[in-house]
Amino acid sequence: MDFPTGDLTTVDEYADWNTKELARHSVSRRSMLKAATAAAGGIAVAQFALAERAFSAAGGKQGNDGVVVSGRHLSFIQDRSGRPESAMAVTAQLVSNTGSLPKRLRAYVEVGHRPGDYGDRFEAEIVHLVGQYAIPGGPVASQYYAKAKIFGLRANTIYHYRFRLSDGTTTGDAYFATAPEHGIGRHHKTPPPFTFTAFADVGTNNAPADPKYAWGNDPAVVTAAGGTWPRGVFDNNYYTATDPVAGTTGTDPRPAVSQTDNMASQRPAFTLLAGDICYADPDGSGLPADDSGIQTAPTGTNRYNPYVWDVFLNQIEGQAAFSPWMFATGNHDMEALYGKTKELGDSPNHGYAGHEARLDLPDNGPRTCPSVYRFVYGNVGVISVDANDLSYEIQTNTGYSNGAQLKWLEETLREWRTNDNVAPTIDFVVAFFHHCAYSTTSNHSSDGGVRNALDPLFSKYQVDLVVQGHNHILERTDPIKHGKRTRSAPDGSTIHPQTDGVTYICAGSGGRPRYSFQPAPSATAPPATGVTPTGPETLPEGQRYRGYTPPGGKNTTENNTENVVNSYVWSDAGTAVNSSGYLQGTKVREDIEWSQVRYDDYAFLAVDVEPAPKGRATTFTIRTLADALPGSNAPYTEIDRITLRRTAGEGKLRR
């Protein structure tokens, strides 16, 4: 059976084709599960071993049915009245060495105020996530997740919890803190100080199960040396030898793992991950899932291994089981393997059905945009945006919401910045998403679709911080308003967002192998039309951060000034199917001056928020922490810091 690559262009079209093909060939759910069990045989054993190690290390005790619980992670949700501080969601994976669960197994989350003293019990829904593609070599997968929503909690309170299964299995104790009380109007209270962390493009530093049990037919997989996946296919380990952090003689060979551990030292109230979560799909264009080739995917398909999710969820459990992780979706998160979900009914899933099963995404955004949502913590409002809907670069999901996302986004920002009861309680607004509105790298740079859609809204409604991913570097802009830099804001600056504008930070430095910045202007990499480079502008774009010394001295071997003449932005003009089989836009050169900080290895953001009583100064300090900076002899080093300052209670727009 050949996949009709020339006829289909969107994730939803691929999924519909697959559903029809499976139906035409009479592939029943029973036969699908039978195939999944057969294909997964050895994988189930290997993944059970992974889960069992994590389960035991976290204090878990097995019951009678040989099932373990792993990969626990929390998420903020709204309670039934829309309040954020009295509810919490928790999800975990259920794993057995047979690849299936006992039919009558039930799962619960027990909650209390002390370890071992759990006074309340909430039943968790057990979700069976099944996927099979109708193309030859397409993966067959079967995974289970226990999902619970906990209501009736008190604001700003620490709770202990554990999972209990009906066969007697229990996890070790974990705990979480609820959000501060978020009253409105005169009932609003000044929340306590807090810190949150953020990054993107994370992935894993370990591969999933042994490939000799894989479902594919590539002989290179079966005979891979040492019985492991080839390096860098379903993990991050294709770092270049010269990478000063993750390279052959680098300071940290596993930055994705280390950064999660480093973030825990900041004691974050929550963590934002701005897309490209685990890279179960390493090709990142939303094409049909295929595992018949490993080193490269056949044209019109993407390599896909659902068991990468198992590795990732166990990788983050040490932090995510104790403080909420909030996810946005990136291009590597468009997973076309899975069908309809009960949450969306007959609506297309846009490649996100797997996320609905594995993650705890709030459901207060547009109904057809599963990864678009909002929450409030203290005096900060946070919005997850799906940039796949807006991208001109990778257009597999572009426009899927038919404008619903942008309509909802503007309604949310209008409420937060104009409503007499709400606006005084939200001082700072943060948006996070994947494709960059503003960034400069040689790989993806800026996306004109994202910029055109979001910059006007963010400028109008005074969004304070935008966290982006996609480019595997750390880059901070000067404040921007309506597409223009308003001022220079070097390391140590204090920014006033009401007048200065929006700060954009690309934190795609979460662990995936790094990208480079722009090369020197040349015939193959020309500057923007009408721009003639002179002086340092003729050099390749270089780094610019606290403590960095350019090789040979400033402006002798690289351009580390504020002027970048060789950047580009993606346009939808000339959209065409590229050689890999997905719709792609066109690069347009641009001359920019807003790139303030650039670092081309691994780093995360730690944001310290200091709320204040109405009328007093409230601050929002953004620290950039670089992983194992060479020569530092420290797990992380601060390389940039800025402070956003507002007057508490005056977030409402002035007319």
N, C-alpha and C positions, 0 to 999 in steps of 0.2 A: 504494500500500500504506500503510495507516494503522497507526501503532504503538499497541497496546492499553494505553494509559497507566493505565487504571483497574484492570487485572487484575494487574499486576506491581508489586512494591515493592522488590525487592532487586537488587543488582548481578548476582548469580548467576542470578536469574530473567530479567533482561534478556539476559544472555549466552546462556542456554539458548534463549530465544526466537529470538535472532538466528541461532544455529547451525541451528536447525530451519528457519527461513525460507530461509536460504541453501541448505540441503540440498533443501528443497521446490522451489526454483526452479532446481535443478541448476547452481548456481554452483560450478564446479570450481576447484581451486587454480590450474590453468593460466589459466583465464579471469580469475580474481581478479588474478593477477600481470599479465596483459595489461592489465586495467583500471587497475591501479596504475601501470603504466608510462605508459599514455596520460594518466591524470590528473596524474601527477607530472611530465610532460615538462619544462615550464619550471621547475617547482620543483626538479627534479633538477639542472638547470643552475645555478640560483641557489644552491642549498644546496652544490653542489660548489664554487662560487666561495668561499663562506664557509669551507668546510673546507680548501680549498687555501690560502687566506690564512693560516689558523692553522697548517697543516702546514708551510708554507714559513717562517713566522716562527719556528717552533720548531726549525728546522734540518733539516726533512725533505727527502728526495730521491726524486722519482718514478721508478718502474720502467717496464716496457714496456707495461703494460695501462691506464695512466691512472687508477689508483686511489690515493687519498690516505687517510691515517690521521689522525683528529682526535679531540678530546674525551677524551683519556686520563684515567683516574682510578683510584685505588688503593683497596683495602679490606683491613682485617684479616680473616683467616679462621683457622680452626684447622687444624693439620696432621692427618695421619691418626691421630695418637695423641692428638689433642685439645689440643695445645700451641699457644699463640698467637704465640710469638716466632719460629717457624721456617717460617712460610708467609706469603704475600701474594697477593692477587688483583689483576689489572689488566685493565681493559676499555677498548676504544676503538671508535670508529665507523669503518667502512670506507665510503668514498663515491666514486662515479664520476659522470661527467657524463651517463651514459646511464640511471642509476637501477638498474643491475644489475651483477653481478660476473661475471668469467670463471668458468666451471664448475669448472675445475681449480685455482683460486687457493687457496693455503694461507697461513696466517699463523703467525708464531712470535714469542715474546718471548725476546730474548737478554739474559743477565744476567752481570755481572762486577763486579769491584771498582774498575775505572777506566774512564773514558770511552774507547770504542773498543776495549777489551779485554774482550770478552764470552766467557767460557769455557763457559757453560752455555746450552742452548737448550730452551725449552718450547713445544710446539705449542699454539696457541690454537684453541678451537672457534669457527667462524664461524656465528653465529646469524642467521637471516633472520627478521626480525619483520614479519609481514604482518597487516594488519587491514582488514576491510571490514564495514560495517554494511548490513543489509538494508533499512533505511528510506530513502526518497527523500532525496537530498542528503547521505546519510551518507558520511563520508570513506573513501577507499581509500588505504592507505599501505604502503610497502615500504622497510624500512631494514635495514642490516647492522651487526653488532657482532662484534668479535673478543674472546673472553674466555679468559684464561689464569689458571691457578693455579700458583703457584711454590712448590715445596717444598724442604726440605733446607737452609734458610737458617740462619745463625748469629744468636743473640740480640744485640741492641744493636749492630748492624753496618750500615754504609752500603753499599748496592748500587747500581750503575748499570745501566740497562736501555734497550732500544729495541725497537720492533716492526720485524720484517722480513717482507715478503711474498715469495712464491715468484717474483714477476716482477721482483724486485730492489729494490722500494720499501723505503726505510728511514726511520724517524723520527729526529729529533734525539735526543740523549742526555737522559735524565732519571735521577733517583735517588730512593731512599727509604731510610729507616732502619727496621730491624725493632724490635719491642718488646723491652724488657729481659727477661732470663731470669726466668721465673716458676716457681721451684721450689716444692715443698711441704714442709711440716714443717721438719725441721732443715736441709734443703737450700736453704731460701729465702735469697736474698741481698737486701740493701738496694738497690733500684733508684736510679738517678740522678734528680735533679730534672727536671721536664718541664712543659710548658704545653700545654693544648688549648683550642680555640675552639668556640663554639656560637652558633647563631642559627636562625631559622625564617622561613617565609613570604618566600621570596627572589624568585623570578621572574627576568625578564630586562628589561633596558632597551633591547633591540633586538628587532624583530619578525622572523619568519622570511621565507620567500621571497615574491616579488612576487605579489600577489593576482590579477593578471590571468591567472595560470596555475592558480588554485585550482580545486577540484573542485565548488564550490557553484554555485548558480544565482541568487544574489542580485545584481541589476544594480548595486547600490551598491558591491559589491566590485570588480567589473570596472572601474567608472568612478571608483574612489577617486582623489582628487587626488594627483598625483605618482606614481601607480603603487605606493603603499605601503598596508599595512593601515591602516584607520582607527585613530587614536590610542587606545591603551589597550584594544584588544581582545585581541591576543595578545602584549602586552608590558605593562610596568608604567606606561606613560606617561599615566596619567590623574590625575596629582598635581594637587591644587587649587592655584590661583594663590597662595593665602595660606600654603601650606606653607613654613615658614621655611627648610627645607633643600632640598626638591625643587621648590618653587614657582617662579613666574615670576621673582622676584628672589632666589631661594634661593642657598644656598652650595654645593649639590651636586645637579646635575640628574639624576644616575644612581646613586643610593645602592646598588642591588643590585650593580653592578659594583664600585663603590668599596669596599664593605665586604669583598668577597672579597680585593681588593688589600690593604686595611688589615690583614686577618687574617694575611696572609702575613708582615707585619712582626713578628708575634709568634712566628714560627718554630714553629708548632704541631706537636705530635706527631701530632695528628689533629683533625678537625673533625666536630662533630655538627650535623646539620640536622634539626630536629624537625618535619618535615612541611611540606606545600605547597611543593614543590620548584621546579617551573618554570612551572606554570600553563598547560600545554598544554590543560587543561580549565579555563577561567576561571570556570565557574559553580559547580563544587565540590559537587555533590550525588550524583555517581555514576550519573546518568541516561544513557541511550543517547547515543552520540556522533553529533552532527549538525552539518553546516556549511552548511545551506541558508539560514540567516539569520545575520547577523554582529552587529548591534547588540544583538539579543535572541535567545534560543533559543526555538523553539516549545515550548509546554507539554509537559512530559514528556520533554524532551531537554536535553542539554548541548552547548554549542559545543565543538568539539575540533579541534586542529591538531597532529598528531604531530611536525611539524617544529620546534615550539618547543623540543623536546628537543635538537635539533642546536645551536641557539643557546645554550642553557643549558650544555651539556657543553663547548662551546668557551669559554664565559664563565669557567668555573671551572678550565679545564685548567692555567692558570699556577700554581695552587696544588695542585689535586687530583692532578696527575701526579707530585707530589713528596711529598705526605703524604696519608694515607688520609682519605676523606670517608665518614662513616657516616650512613645515612639512615633516618629513620622515615617513616611514611606519614600524610598528612593527608587532609582531605576532598577537596581538589583533586587528590589522587593516586589516587582511585578511577576508573580509566579503563576504561570498559566496552567498549572497542573489540575487545579481543583475546581469543582463545579459549583452549583448554587448553594446558598446557605439559608438557614431558616430566618436569619436576621434580615436578609435582603429579599426573601421570597423569590419571586420570578425575576427580580431585577438582576442585571449583569453584575459580576463581582469584581471586574477590572483587575483580576489577578490577586485579590486580597483575601480570598476565602480562607487560605491557610493562616493568615494573620488573625482573623477573627477567632480561629480555634486556639491558636498558640499564645496569643497576647491578650492583654486586658485593655482594649481600646475603648474609651468612653464613647457613648452613643448619643451625644448631644449636638452633633454637627448635622449637615445635610444627610438625609436618609440614604442616598445613593453614593455617599463618599465615606466609606468605613474608617479611613484614617484621618479624617478632618474632625477636630473637636476642640474644646476649650476647657480650662479650669482656672480657678483662682486660688492662690496660696498667699496668705497675708495681704500685703498691699500690691501684689503682682498678679496681673492677668496674663495667662499663657495660651497661645493658639497654635495648634498643629495644622499646617497647610500641606496639601498634597501637590507638590510641584510637578508631578508627572502629568497632571491635568493641564498644566500651563506651558510645558516645555516646547521650545522650537528645535532643540537639539535632537532629542529622542522622542518621536511623536507617536509611539505605540499606544499611549493612553491620552494623548493631547485632546482636550475638549470633551472628555467623556462625561463630565458633569453638566454639559450644556448650560454653563453659567451659574449653576446652583451653588457651587463653592464660593465664587466671588460675591454673589448676592448675600449669602450667609455671612461671609467674612465682613462685608461692609456693615451689615446689620449688627454684628457683634461689636465692631469697633465703634459704631455710632452709639450703641447702648453704653459702652464703657466710658466714652468720652463726652456724652451729652446728657445722659439720664440724671436727673437731680438727685436720686437716691443712690445710684450705683457709682457714678463718676467720682464722688468724693472719697470712695473707699479704695479705688484703684489708682495708685500713683504711677506705676510703671507697667508698660505693656511689652511682652516678649512674643515674637513669632519665631517658629522654627520649622524649617523645611529643607529639602535636599538641593536641587539644582540652584546654582548661585545667581542671584540678581546682579551682584557685584563681586568679581574676583578676577585675578590674572594668573593663569598657568598655561603651560603649553598644551595641556590635555583638553580641558573643558571650558575654561575661562568663564565668561558671563553668558547667561541665557536671556536673550531678548524677550522671549515670551513671558518668563517669570518677572523680569524687570518691568516690562510694559504694563503688566497686570497689577503688580503689587506696589511699585514705587509711588504711584499717585495716591493710593489708599493709605499707605504707611505715612506718607508726608502729610496728608490731610488730617489724619487722626493721631498724629504724633506718637507713633510707635517708637519705643526707646531703643530696643535691641532686636536684631535679627540674627539668629544662629542658622548657618547654612552648612552644607556638606559638599559631596560630589568631587571637588578638587582635593586631592590627598596632600594637603598642606595646611598651614595655619596662616590666615591672612585677615588683617583688620583694616577697615576703611576709616577715613576721616568721616565726620558726620555729613550726611547727604540729605538734601531736600529737593524734591522734584528733579532728580537726576544730576544735580550739581553739588560739588563739595562746597560747604559753607565756610569752613575754616580748617586750619591744620590742627591736629590733635595728637601730638607725639606722646610717647610713654610718659605717664605721670600726669596727664591732662585731666582737668575737670570739665565735663561737657554738660551743657544745659539743653536737654532735648527739646524743650518747648520752643526755643529760638534757633538752636544749632541744627537740629534735624536728627536723622536716624543713623545709628551705628550698625554696620553690617560686619559680621565676623564669619569667615569660613573656617569651620573646625573639622574639616574632613581629614584630620590628622589622627584619627582614632586607632590606627593600627595596620590598615591596609598599606602595602608598599607605596612609598612616597612618589610624588610627581616632581617635575622640574618647573621652573618659571620660564618666561619667554626667552628665546634665543636672541642674539643680536640681529638687528634689522639687516635683511639681505634680499636677494632676488627671490628666494623661496619663502621668505618670511618678511614681506614688505611692511613698512609702517603705514599708518592711516593716510588716506588720500590727502594730499596737500601739506603733509608734514615732512620736513627735511631734518633728519637727526643731526645734531652737532654735539661735540664734546662728549660727556659721559653717556648721552643718549644713544651713541653708536655702539655701546657695549651691551652684552646680554644682561637681562634683568637679574638682579641678585637679591640676597636676603637683607633684612633690615629689622633688627630687634635688639633689645638690651643685651649688651655684652658681646655683640657680634663684631668681629674685625674682618673686613674683606681681605682676601689674599692679595698681597702686594700693596695694601693700603687703599683708602677710600677712592673710588672712581678710577682705579688704574686697571682693574681686570673685569669689573662688572658695574652695572648701573644700579646703585642702591639709593638713588634720590627718589623724590616723590613723582617724578615724571616717567611714565611707562609708555613708550611710543609704539610698542609692538604687540599690544593686546588685541583681543577681538571679542565680538559678541555674536551669538547665534541669531540668525534671521530665519523667518519662514519662507522668504523668497527663494525659489528654486528647490523647494522640498522634493526629494526623490527617494526611491528605495536604494539604500546603499548595498555594498557587496555582501553584507551579512544578512540582508533580507528585511530590514526595518526602515520605516520612514525617517529621514533625517533632514534637518535644515541646512543652512549655508553660513559659513563664517564670514563676518564683516569686520575688517580691521577698525580699531578705534584708538585714539590718543587719549590717555586718561591721566588724572593727577590725584585721585582719591586713595591710592594704595599706600597705607601708612606703615603697617607692620607685616613682614613676610618671613616665614620660617618654614623650611622644607622637610622637616621630619615630624616627630610624633608629639602631640600636645593635647591638653584638654583645658576647658574653661572652668574656673571656680568663681561663682558670683556671690558676693556678700551683700545682703540687703539689710539696711538699718531703717526700719519704719520709725515714724515719729508722730507725736500728737499734731492735730490739725494746726496749720500755720507755721510749723517749724520745718527746718531743713531735713529732708529724708534722702538717703544716699543709696547707690547701687554700684558697688565696686566690682569691676571685672578683672580678674587675674588670669593670665595665661601661664600655664605650668607645663614646661617641656619635659618629656620623659628622658631620664638618663642622659642629660646634655653632656657631650664629651668633655672631659676635663673637670666636671663638677664633682665627681665622686659622690653624687646624691641621686636618690631615685627620681627626683624631679626638681626643676629650677624655675623660678619665676622669671619670665623674659619680657613681660609687658603688664602694665596696670593702668586702667583709666577709671574715673569715677563719674557716674551720671548723677546729677543733683536736681531735685525738684523741691517744691514746697508741698508738704503733706496736705492732703485734702483738697488740692487745687488742680486735680487732673482734668476737670471739666474744661472743654474748649471755650475760649473767650470769643464771643461774636463781635 
